[in-house]
Amino acid sequence: MKTAIFFWVKKMKYDVTVIGAGPAGLAAAISADKNGAKVLLIEREDKLGGVLKQCIHDGFGLIKYGEKLSGCEYANRSIDELMKRDVSLKLRTFVSKVTKKKDGFNLLLSSSGKLENIETKKIIFATGCRERTPKQVAIHGSRPAGVFTAGLAQYYLNVNGQMPGRKCVILGSGDIGLIMARRLTLEGASVLGVYEAKDSPSGLTRNIYQCLEDFDIPLYLSHTVTRLHGRNRLEGVTISKVDEKMEPINGTEEYVSCDTLIVSVGLIPENELPKTLDVPMSKYTKGAIVNQYYETLVNGIYACGNALHVNDLVDYVSESGEEAGKFAAIRDKSDAETIDVNFTSDFGYVVPQKIVKDSETATFYFRTSRIRENAVVKVYNKDEEIFRKKYLNLKPPEMEKIKVNIEDVSEIRFVMEVSK
């Protein structure tokens, strides 16, 4: 008679679990550990650093470190610091399910075909963002080889050492697309042009100059790709002008011969897991609604980095991770009053969307909804102006950061005016 032997495995318990080990997740895990929490960091890939692993261009770290670093160098500084700390780390691990409990959360983890349950008091979602795909912008035609998102093309070239193509068209003037226009040119490809459906560029001004103008790569505003040509491999695309509603204008079609189309048409925060926990999302940022402590409206859940809103600089991504990690480690549920942050349609968004009335100041991030010159941003507590700042030039791709005194506020409203 055989005797069954059962092994009892103790379920690991943590104070803070960080999901995602890009720049926000690394910063959050380090910060939570610094502030006394027992921390677990989970990453689905086999290496830390997120998208920074494939970013060999410089321009990172000017705010955080005061010097220009490549994405890889920037990531390695955080990784080196993490390795000096007592943070538990799980690579090649997926969070399959999160269950809310009375005193925290239960996470079901999947790694190499094995399942594991862990318990945690708090969760920080630092899951980053993903690229919009060609399917999401509804380009007609078959599905030939040679169509890439900008991030995938970057991975092919910078990590795998493979050229995506030799004769390239880029759709969208997002920063990754602009950077890839330069990178492909340096590697010997011909970049025929960058086509943008909006009437202004989507990327940072510095990237327009450094990646396009310095390499004589043309930028066509109010243009888009409307059709792909080719069956096995891309042979060309149809380009059309668009109207003010970004609808193609009949009769403006132009055929451009190419073997590669790179799509850089925006990023979407990765928030599938928080949605399973009914975390309310902002219709403006597509990320969680948070207060100044990066707490969501579900107790014990925090969000930071590009999972919260798409940042233009990695330094701000790390900054939000540091703050989320600190507050997840030290804060208990607050009974202080919470008020909404309101803003006019002149703003694309303002983060945070809520304010807990238990601090003197709060840091806000915002984007304008369109290009504005000589604009004045004002913040009101009811009818009382409590903050103002003048900007010579506000552009939607460029995020702005301000610190506002919120002591004794009962209502917050952001207003933008054009000065004369």
HUKAHU-V889304 format. One line per field, one symbol per residue. ss: DSSP state (a for helix, b for strand, c for the rest). psi: psi as a letter, one per 40 degrees, with the letter a starting at -180 (. if undefined). burial: I if it has 24 or more other C-alpha atoms within 12 Angstrom, else O. A space follows every 10 residues. Layout:
ss->???
psi->???
burial->???
This chain:
ss->cccccccccc cbbbbbbbbc ccaaaaaaaa aaaaccccbb bbccccccca aaaacccccb ccccccccbc aaaaaaaaaa aaacccbbbb cccbbbbbbb bccbbbbbbb bccbbbbbbb bbbbbcccbb bccaaaaccb ccccbcbbba aaaaaaaacc ccccccbbbb bcccaaaaaa aaaaaacccb bbbbbbcccc ccccaaaaaa aaaaacccbb bcbbbbbbbc ccbccbbbbb bbcccccbcc cccbbbbccb bbbcccbbbc caaaaacccc bccccccbcb ccccbbcccc bbbcaaaccc cccaaaaaaa aaaaaaaaaa cccccccbbb bbbcccbbbb bccbbbcccc bbbbbbbbcc cbbbbbbbbb bccbbbbbbb bbbbcccccb bbbbbccccc cbbbbbbbcc
psi->hihhhhhhhh hihidhhhhh fadddddddd ddddfeihih hhhdieiiea eddegeiaei edddefihii dddddddddd ddeeighihh ifhihdihhh idfbihhhih hfeiiihiii dihhhfeaii iiiddeefhi aagiiehiid ddddddddde fhhdadgihh hhfidddddd ddddddeeih hdihhhdiei ieiidddddd dcdeefhihh ifiiheiihi ddihdiihhi iiaeefhhhi eeihhhhieh hhhgfiihhh fddddeefhh ihedeeaihi aeeehaehhe hiiiaeddih idhddddddd ddddddddde iihieiihii hiiieeidih hieihhgfid iihihiiiei hhifihhihi hbehheiihh hdhhidehii hihhheheie hhhhihihi.
burial->OOOOOOOOOO OOIIIIIIII IIIIIIIIII IIIIIOIIII IIIIOOIIII IIIIIIIOII IOOIOOOOIO IIIIIIIIIO OIOOIOIIII IOIIIIOIII OOOIIIIIIO OOOOOIIIII IIIIIIIIII IIIIOOOOIO OOOOOIIIII IIIIIOIIOO OOIIIIIIII IIIIIIIIII IIIIIOOOII IIIIIIIIII IIIIIOIIOI IIOOIOIIII IIIIIIIIII OOOIIIIIII IIOOOOOIOO OOOOOIIIII IIIIIIIIII IIIIIOIOII IIOIIIIIII IIIIIIIIII IIIIIIIIII IIIIIIIIII IIIIIIIIII IOOOOOOIII IIIOOIIIII IIIIIIIIOO OIIIIIIIII IIOOIIIIII IOOOOIIOIO OOIIIIIIII IIOIIIOOII IIIIIIIOOO
